[in-house]
Amino acid sequence: MSFGLFQREQRSLFGEILDWMLTPLLLLWPLSLALTWFVAQGIASKPFDRALEFNLQALTQFVVNQNEKVSFNLTPQARDLLRADDSDLVYYQVLDPRGELISGEGDFPLPQDNETPEPGRVMLRDDIVRGDEVRVAYAWLSRNQDPKRLVLMQVAETKGKRSTLATEIIKGVMVPQFVILPLAVLLVWMALVRGIRPLNELEQRIRARKPDDLSPIEESFIPQEVAPLVSSINDLLTRLKTSLSTQKRFLADAAHQLKTPLAGLRMQAELAQRESDPQEIRGSLQQIARSSTRATHTVNQLLSLARAETTGRTLPTARIDLARLVKGVVQDSVPRALEHGIDLGYEGPEEMPADCLMEGNPTLLQEMTRNLVDNAINYSGRDGVVTARVLLDRFSGVMILQVEDNGPGIPENERELVLQPFYRALGTNVDGSGLGLAIVHEIAQQHGAVVSMEDAQPDRTHRGLRASVRFAPRKSPDKD
């Protein structure tokens, strides 16, 4: 069954950026046209309004008061002002103080009733005369300085020339935009292509890498905006490289360490097949059992080391009572100690104070303690003494885990080497994988602790070994 219909379509970063850049541009362009049209109308009206005001003021000179009667006598030159030109018609009207027509068009619309007359001031308004939209200039003229006896004079002009000029302005502004807009879109597209080129180059460099190349990506040639992403990828590559290295080492170590016991198992099985004596067959089977036990122990140690190296930082932590944890490990190890004739004991507090609990992973800390105890049991010999203890300095908050034995000890020049996987001190005949102290060292590092070793009994032939794990003091809640 296909789920393609429910899958989210993959987005193009280039297309999305282009959309977000061009969409506002295309939306603002019509708005720009409208604003330009209104601005052009205002620009085109101003010179014609001034001319209309001038004509009105010129015509007011022909209003004459004679014997308490208002007359309007135009000269031939004045009549030229009122002649129609090729584009517009001019209308005028003169009304006496009683509102009777003196001259001009009788159907000329009057100003609004609520308008307060201001003698001598030229006013402008839009109106309609004989079905034509006109621009009207009008003024009230006083007779003998009497504010109550005013003559109204109006001059109107149709808007043909104004519309023609506004259209020309629009053409002059908008026609270039029809050329500029596609050019702007092209420039934006070219700029995006160039701006996104480093991402394409980064993609090519990553694709050109070999499958086993986990080296960090060079960050000096990438854009600043992509640097956090590349840094995160480099961090992932580093962790992946570490993880793969750990896996490779684990596989190599496992193969190396299991090679010997598996070869011994095979040899003993072949010998058992050839033998007919029941006693010899039983001996071979016992040897097979011991070899399988050693192989199982080695596998368990390898798994413990792998878990400590790869998952120690990601396992959950908890508040741990180190004293109770060590006591539990000692109690679990008593049967094995008795089997080897070892006197195994614990020294330290029964439980830690509430303010001295430590943060850690209980599984790994138990594994670390168990390896220290098992290592001491293996190398102490029969009738040996092994002591696990927990020391606490209440003043500094330092906790120390010690496991002490009376075995042959480890020479001082080899104490650093035994912390490495599969290294075993010279001169010992004890079976082991060489992983116990390496596991201890790795888990201690995961918990910010330090492993140290010293002679337990310097004045004796068998100096023994005192292995100590020193944990850093826990920070107080009121401290950073």
C-alpha positions as CSV (number, residue, x, y, z in Angstrom):
1,M,0.0,0.0,0.0
2,S,1.4,3.4,-0.9
3,F,1.4,6.3,1.5
4,G,2.7,8.8,-1.0
5,L,-0.5,10.9,-0.7
6,F,0.2,11.5,3.0
7,Q,3.8,12.3,2.7
8,R,4.8,16.0,3.1
9,E,6.0,17.5,-0.1
10,Q,9.7,18.4,0.0
11,R,10.1,22.2,0.1
12,S,12.6,24.2,-1.9
13,L,14.6,26.7,0.1
14,F,15.4,28.6,-3.1
15,G,11.7,28.7,-4.1
16,E,10.5,29.7,-0.7
17,I,13.0,32.6,-0.4
18,L,12.0,33.7,-3.9
19,D,8.4,33.6,-3.1
20,W,8.8,35.6,0.1
21,M,10.8,38.2,-1.8
22,L,8.6,38.5,-4.9
23,T,5.2,38.2,-3.3
24,P,5.5,41.5,-1.4
25,L,6.9,43.2,-4.5
26,L,4.0,42.0,-6.7
27,L,1.4,43.0,-4.0
28,L,2.9,46.4,-3.5
29,W,3.0,47.2,-7.2
30,P,-0.8,47.6,-7.6
31,L,-0.8,49.7,-4.4
32,S,1.9,51.8,-5.9
33,L,-0.2,52.3,-9.0
34,A,-3.2,53.5,-7.0
35,L,-1.1,55.9,-4.8
36,T,0.6,57.2,-7.9
37,W,-2.8,57.9,-9.5
38,F,-4.0,59.9,-6.5
39,V,-0.7,61.8,-6.3
40,A,-0.9,62.6,-10.0
41,Q,-4.4,63.9,-9.7
42,G,-3.2,66.3,-7.0
43,I,-0.2,67.4,-9.0
44,A,-2.3,67.9,-12.1
45,S,-5.0,69.9,-10.3
46,K,-2.7,72.5,-8.7
47,P,-1.7,74.6,-11.8
48,F,-5.2,74.5,-13.1
49,D,-6.6,75.5,-9.8
50,R,-4.3,78.5,-9.7
51,A,-5.3,79.5,-13.2
52,L,-9.0,79.2,-12.3
53,E,-8.4,81.4,-9.2
54,F,-6.7,83.9,-11.5
55,N,-9.6,84.0,-13.9
56,L,-12.1,84.5,-11.1
57,Q,-10.1,87.4,-9.6
58,A,-9.8,88.9,-13.1
59,L,-13.6,88.7,-13.6
60,T,-14.4,90.3,-10.3
61,Q,-13.0,93.5,-11.7
62,F,-16.0,93.8,-14.0
63,V,-18.5,93.8,-11.2
64,V,-19.7,97.5,-10.8
65,N,-22.0,99.2,-8.3
66,Q,-24.2,101.9,-9.9
67,N,-27.0,103.6,-8.1
68,E,-27.5,100.8,-5.6
69,K,-27.5,98.4,-8.5
70,V,-24.9,95.7,-9.3
71,S,-23.9,95.2,-13.0
72,F,-21.4,93.0,-14.7
73,N,-19.9,94.4,-17.9
74,L,-17.4,92.2,-19.8
75,T,-14.8,93.6,-22.2
76,P,-13.9,91.6,-25.3
77,Q,-10.6,90.6,-23.7
78,A,-12.5,89.4,-20.6
79,R,-14.8,87.3,-22.7
80,D,-11.8,85.5,-24.1
81,L,-11.3,84.0,-20.6
82,L,-14.7,82.4,-20.8
83,R,-14.4,80.9,-24.3
84,A,-14.2,77.2,-24.5
85,D,-10.9,75.7,-25.5
86,D,-10.2,72.4,-27.2
87,S,-10.5,70.4,-24.0
88,D,-12.8,72.1,-21.5
89,L,-15.9,74.2,-21.1
90,V,-16.0,77.3,-18.8
91,Y,-19.1,78.4,-17.0
92,Y,-19.7,81.4,-14.8
93,Q,-22.4,83.0,-12.7
94,V,-22.9,86.4,-10.9
95,L,-25.6,86.7,-8.3
96,D,-26.6,90.0,-6.5
97,P,-27.1,90.1,-2.7
98,R,-30.7,89.1,-3.1
99,G,-29.7,85.9,-5.1
100,E,-30.9,87.2,-8.4
101,L,-29.0,86.3,-11.5
102,I,-26.9,89.2,-12.9
103,S,-25.0,87.3,-15.6
104,G,-24.0,83.8,-16.6
105,E,-25.7,80.4,-16.2
106,G,-28.9,80.3,-14.2
107,D,-28.6,76.6,-13.5
108,F,-25.2,76.9,-11.8
109,P,-25.2,75.1,-8.4
110,L,-24.8,77.2,-5.3
111,P,-22.3,76.7,-2.5
112,Q,-23.4,74.7,0.6
113,D,-25.9,76.5,2.9
114,N,-23.8,75.9,6.0
115,E,-20.8,77.6,4.5
116,T,-19.9,81.0,6.1
117,P,-19.2,83.7,3.5
118,E,-15.8,85.3,3.7
119,P,-15.7,88.4,1.5
120,G,-12.8,88.5,-0.9
121,R,-11.5,85.0,-0.2
122,V,-11.4,82.6,-3.2
123,M,-12.8,79.1,-2.5
124,L,-12.6,75.9,-4.5
125,R,-14.9,72.9,-4.7
126,D,-15.8,70.0,-7.0
127,D,-19.3,70.0,-8.5
128,I,-21.5,69.1,-11.5
129,V,-22.8,71.5,-14.1
130,R,-25.1,70.3,-16.8
131,G,-23.9,66.7,-16.2
132,D,-20.2,67.5,-16.4
133,E,-17.8,67.2,-13.5
134,V,-16.3,70.6,-12.9
135,R,-13.9,72.4,-10.7
136,V,-15.5,75.6,-9.2
137,A,-13.8,78.7,-8.0
138,Y,-16.1,81.2,-6.2
139,A,-15.9,84.2,-4.0
140,W,-18.3,86.7,-2.2
141,L,-17.8,90.4,-3.0
142,S,-19.0,93.1,-0.6
143,R,-20.8,96.3,-1.7
144,N,-19.7,99.5,-0.1
145,Q,-18.0,97.5,2.6
146,D,-21.3,96.2,3.8
147,P,-20.8,92.5,5.0
148,K,-24.5,91.8,4.7
149,R,-24.8,92.8,1.1
150,L,-22.6,90.3,-0.8
151,V,-22.3,89.5,-4.5
152,L,-21.6,85.8,-5.3
153,M,-19.3,85.2,-8.3
154,Q,-18.5,81.6,-9.5
155,V,-16.4,80.3,-12.4
156,A,-16.3,76.6,-13.3
157,E,-14.2,74.5,-15.6
158,T,-14.6,71.0,-16.8
159,K,-11.7,68.5,-15.9
160,G,-10.6,67.4,-19.3
161,K,-7.1,68.9,-19.2
162,R,-6.6,67.8,-15.6
163,S,-7.4,64.2,-16.5
164,T,-5.2,64.4,-19.5
165,L,-2.2,65.7,-17.5
166,A,-2.8,63.1,-14.7
167,T,-2.8,60.4,-17.3
168,E,0.4,61.6,-18.8
169,I,2.0,61.7,-15.3
170,I,0.8,58.1,-14.7
171,K,2.3,57.0,-18.0
172,G,5.6,58.7,-17.3
173,V,5.8,57.0,-13.9
174,M,4.3,53.6,-14.6
175,V,5.6,52.7,-18.1
176,P,9.2,52.5,-16.8
177,Q,8.0,50.2,-14.0
178,F,6.7,47.7,-16.5
179,V,10.4,47.4,-17.6
180,I,11.9,47.7,-14.2
181,L,9.7,45.1,-12.5
182,P,10.7,42.1,-14.7
183,L,14.3,43.3,-14.5
184,A,14.0,43.4,-10.7
185,V,12.6,39.9,-10.7
186,L,15.5,38.8,-12.8
187,L,18.1,40.5,-10.5
188,V,16.5,38.9,-7.4
189,W,16.6,35.5,-9.0
190,M,20.3,36.0,-10.0
191,A,21.1,37.2,-6.5
192,L,19.5,34.2,-4.9
193,V,21.3,31.9,-7.3
194,R,24.6,33.5,-6.4
195,G,23.7,33.6,-2.7
196,I,22.8,30.0,-2.5
197,R,25.8,28.8,-4.4
198,P,27.9,28.1,-1.2
199,L,25.2,25.6,-0.2
200,N,25.5,23.9,-3.5
201,E,29.3,23.8,-3.2
202,L,28.9,22.4,0.4
203,E,26.6,19.7,-0.9
204,Q,29.1,18.8,-3.7
205,R,31.9,18.6,-1.1
206,I,29.8,16.3,1.1
207,R,28.7,14.1,-1.8
208,A,32.3,13.8,-3.0
209,R,33.5,12.4,0.4
210,K,34.4,8.7,0.7
211,P,32.1,6.6,2.8
212,D,34.7,6.1,5.5
213,D,35.7,9.8,5.6
214,L,34.3,11.1,8.9
215,S,36.6,14.1,9.2
216,P,35.0,17.4,10.1
217,I,33.7,19.6,7.3
218,E,35.8,22.7,6.7
219,E,34.0,25.7,8.1
220,S,36.1,28.5,6.8
221,F,34.4,28.7,3.4
222,I,30.8,28.5,4.4
223,P,28.3,31.3,5.0
224,Q,27.9,32.5,8.6
225,E,24.2,31.5,8.6
226,V,25.0,27.9,7.8
227,A,27.9,27.7,10.3
228,P,25.7,26.4,13.2
229,L,24.3,23.6,11.0
230,V,27.8,22.6,9.8
231,S,29.1,22.7,13.4
232,S,26.3,20.4,14.5
233,I,27.1,18.0,11.6
234,N,30.8,18.1,12.6
235,D,29.8,17.3,16.2
236,L,27.7,14.4,14.9
237,L,30.6,13.2,12.7
238,T,32.9,13.3,15.7
239,R,30.6,11.3,17.8
240,L,29.9,8.9,15.0
241,K,33.6,8.4,14.4
242,T,34.2,7.8,18.1
243,S,31.3,5.3,18.2
244,L,32.6,3.5,15.1
245,S,36.1,3.4,16.5
246,T,34.8,1.9,19.7
247,Q,32.9,-0.7,17.8
248,K,35.8,-1.6,15.6
249,R,38.1,-1.9,18.6
250,F,35.5,-3.9,20.4
251,L,35.2,-6.3,17.5
252,A,39.0,-6.6,17.1
253,D,39.4,-7.1,20.8
254,A,36.6,-9.7,21.0
255,A,38.0,-11.6,18.1
256,H,41.5,-11.6,19.6
257,Q,40.4,-12.6,23.1
258,L,38.0,-15.3,22.0
259,K,40.4,-16.8,19.6
260,T,42.5,-18.6,22.2
261,P,39.6,-20.1,24.3
262,L,37.7,-21.2,21.2
263,A,40.8,-22.9,19.8
264,G,41.2,-24.6,23.2
265,L,37.6,-25.8,23.1
266,R,38.0,-27.1,19.6
267,M,41.2,-29.0,20.6
268,Q,39.7,-30.5,23.7
269,A,36.6,-31.6,21.7
270,E,38.8,-33.3,19.1
271,L,40.8,-35.0,21.9
272,A,37.6,-36.2,23.5
273,Q,36.4,-37.7,20.2
274,R,39.7,-39.7,19.9
275,E,39.7,-41.0,23.5
276,S,38.0,-44.2,24.5
277,D,39.0,-44.1,28.2
278,P,36.1,-42.7,30.2
279,Q,38.5,-41.0,32.6
280,E,40.3,-39.2,29.8
281,I,37.1,-38.2,28.2
282,R,35.9,-36.8,31.5
283,G,39.1,-34.8,31.9
284,S,38.6,-33.3,28.4
285,L,35.1,-32.4,29.2
286,Q,36.2,-30.6,32.4
287,Q,38.8,-28.7,30.4
288,I,36.1,-27.8,27.9
289,A,33.9,-26.5,30.8
290,R,36.8,-24.4,32.2
291,S,37.5,-23.0,28.7
292,S,33.9,-22.1,28.1
293,T,33.7,-20.4,31.5
294,R,36.8,-18.3,30.6
295,A,35.2,-17.5,27.2
296,T,32.0,-16.4,28.9
297,H,33.8,-14.3,31.4
298,T,35.8,-12.6,28.5
299,V,32.6,-11.9,26.6
300,N,30.9,-10.4,29.7
301,Q,34.0,-8.2,30.3
302,L,34.0,-7.1,26.7
303,L,30.3,-6.2,26.9
304,S,30.9,-4.3,30.1
305,L,33.8,-2.3,28.6
306,A,31.7,-1.5,25.5
307,R,28.8,-0.4,27.6
308,A,31.0,1.8,29.7
309,E,32.7,3.4,26.7
310,T,29.6,4.0,24.5
311,T,26.7,4.5,26.8
312,G,28.1,5.8,30.0
313,R,27.2,9.4,29.1
314,T,23.7,8.7,28.1
315,L,22.5,6.3,30.8
316,P,20.2,7.9,33.4
317,T,21.8,9.0,36.7
318,A,20.4,8.9,40.2
319,R,21.3,9.8,43.8
320,I,23.4,6.9,45.0
321,D,24.5,5.7,48.5
322,L,28.0,4.5,47.7
323,A,28.3,2.7,51.0
324,R,25.2,0.6,50.5
325,L,26.2,-0.1,46.9
326,V,29.7,-1.4,47.8
327,K,28.3,-3.5,50.6
328,G,25.8,-5.1,48.2
329,V,28.6,-6.0,45.8
330,V,30.7,-7.4,48.6
331,Q,27.8,-9.6,49.8
332,D,27.3,-10.9,46.2
333,S,31.0,-11.7,46.0
334,V,31.2,-13.7,49.2
335,P,30.4,-17.1,47.7
336,R,33.1,-16.7,45.1
337,A,35.6,-15.5,47.7
338,L,34.8,-18.6,49.9
339,E,35.3,-20.8,46.8
340,H,38.9,-19.4,46.5
341,G,39.6,-19.4,50.2
342,I,39.6,-15.6,50.4
343,D,38.7,-13.6,53.5
344,L,36.5,-10.9,52.0
345,G,35.3,-8.0,54.2
346,Y,33.9,-4.5,54.2
347,E,35.0,-1.4,56.2
348,G,33.1,1.8,56.2
349,P,29.8,3.4,57.1
350,E,26.6,1.3,56.9
351,E,25.0,4.1,54.8
352,M,26.0,7.5,53.7
353,P,24.5,10.7,55.2
354,A,21.7,12.2,53.2
355,D,23.8,15.2,52.2
356,C,26.6,13.0,50.9
357,L,24.7,11.0,48.3
358,M,26.4,11.1,44.9
359,E,25.1,11.5,41.4
360,G,25.9,8.5,39.1
361,N,24.7,5.5,37.2
362,P,24.1,2.6,39.6
363,T,24.6,-0.1,37.0
364,L,28.1,1.2,35.9
365,L,29.2,1.9,39.5
366,Q,28.2,-1.7,40.5
367,E,30.2,-3.0,37.5
368,M,33.2,-0.9,38.5
369,T,33.1,-2.1,42.2
370,R,32.6,-5.8,41.1
371,N,35.6,-5.6,38.8
372,L,37.8,-4.2,41.6
373,V,36.7,-7.0,44.0
374,D,37.0,-9.7,41.4
375,N,40.5,-8.5,40.4
376,A,41.5,-8.6,44.1
377,I,40.1,-12.1,44.6
378,N,41.8,-13.4,41.5
379,Y,45.3,-12.2,42.4
380,S,45.2,-12.6,46.2
381,G,45.8,-16.4,46.2
382,R,44.4,-18.9,48.6
383,D,44.0,-17.8,52.2
384,G,44.3,-14.2,51.0
385,V,42.6,-11.2,52.5
386,V,40.5,-8.7,50.5
387,T,39.0,-5.6,52.0
388,A,36.6,-3.1,50.3
389,R,36.1,0.2,52.1
390,V,34.4,3.5,51.6
391,L,36.0,6.6,53.1
392,L,34.2,10.0,53.5
393,D,35.6,13.4,54.3
394,R,32.5,15.3,55.6
395,F,34.4,18.6,55.5
396,S,35.5,18.5,51.8
397,G,32.8,16.1,50.6
398,V,35.3,13.8,49.0
399,M,34.4,10.1,48.8
400,I,37.0,7.3,48.1
401,L,36.3,3.7,47.2
402,Q,39.2,1.4,48.1
403,V,39.7,-2.3,47.4
404,E,42.8,-3.8,49.1
405,D,44.4,-7.2,48.8
406,N,47.6,-9.0,50.0
407,G,48.5,-10.4,46.6
408,P,51.7,-9.9,44.6
409,G,50.8,-6.3,43.7
410,I,51.6,-4.5,40.5
411,P,55.0,-2.9,39.9
412,E,54.9,0.9,39.9
413,N,56.0,1.2,36.3
414,E,53.1,-0.9,35.1
415,R,50.3,0.7,37.1
416,E,49.4,3.1,34.2
417,L,49.6,0.3,31.7
418,V,47.1,-2.1,33.4
419,L,44.4,0.5,32.9
420,Q,44.6,-0.1,29.2
421,P,42.5,-2.9,27.7
422,F,44.1,-6.4,27.6
423,Y,47.3,-5.5,29.4
424,R,48.2,-7.9,32.1
425,A,51.0,-7.4,34.6
426,L,54.0,-9.7,34.0
427,G,54.8,-12.6,36.3
428,T,51.2,-13.6,37.1
429,N,49.7,-17.0,36.3
430,V,46.1,-16.0,37.0
431,D,43.6,-16.5,34.2
432,G,42.0,-13.2,33.1
433,S,41.0,-11.1,30.2
434,G,43.0,-8.0,31.0
435,L,39.9,-5.9,31.0
436,G,38.9,-5.5,34.6
437,L,41.0,-2.5,35.5
438,A,40.3,-1.0,32.1
439,I,36.6,-1.2,32.8
440,V,37.2,0.4,36.2
441,H,39.2,3.3,34.6
442,E,36.5,4.0,32.0
443,I,33.6,4.0,34.4
444,A,35.6,6.2,36.8
445,Q,36.2,8.7,34.0
446,Q,32.5,8.7,33.2
447,H,31.8,9.8,36.8
448,G,34.6,12.4,37.0
449,A,36.7,10.1,39.3
450,V,40.4,9.3,39.4
451,V,41.9,5.8,39.8
452,S,45.1,5.4,41.6
453,M,47.1,2.3,42.9
454,E,49.7,1.9,45.6
455,D,51.3,-0.9,47.7
456,A,49.0,-2.1,50.4
457,Q,51.9,-3.5,52.5
458,P,55.2,-2.0,51.4
459,D,57.3,-3.7,54.1
460,R,56.3,-7.3,53.0
461,T,57.3,-9.6,50.2
462,H,53.8,-9.7,48.9
463,R,53.1,-6.0,49.0
464,G,49.6,-6.4,47.9
465,L,47.6,-3.7,46.0
466,R,45.4,-0.9,47.2
467,A,43.2,0.4,44.3
468,S,41.5,3.7,45.0
469,V,38.8,5.5,43.2
470,R,38.5,9.1,44.3
471,F,35.3,10.9,43.5
472,A,35.2,14.7,43.2
473,P,33.2,16.5,45.9
474,R,29.6,17.1,45.2
475,K,28.7,20.8,44.7
476,S,26.4,22.3,47.3
477,P,23.0,23.4,46.1
478,D,23.7,27.0,46.8
479,K,26.8,27.1,44.7
480,D,27.1,27.5,41.0
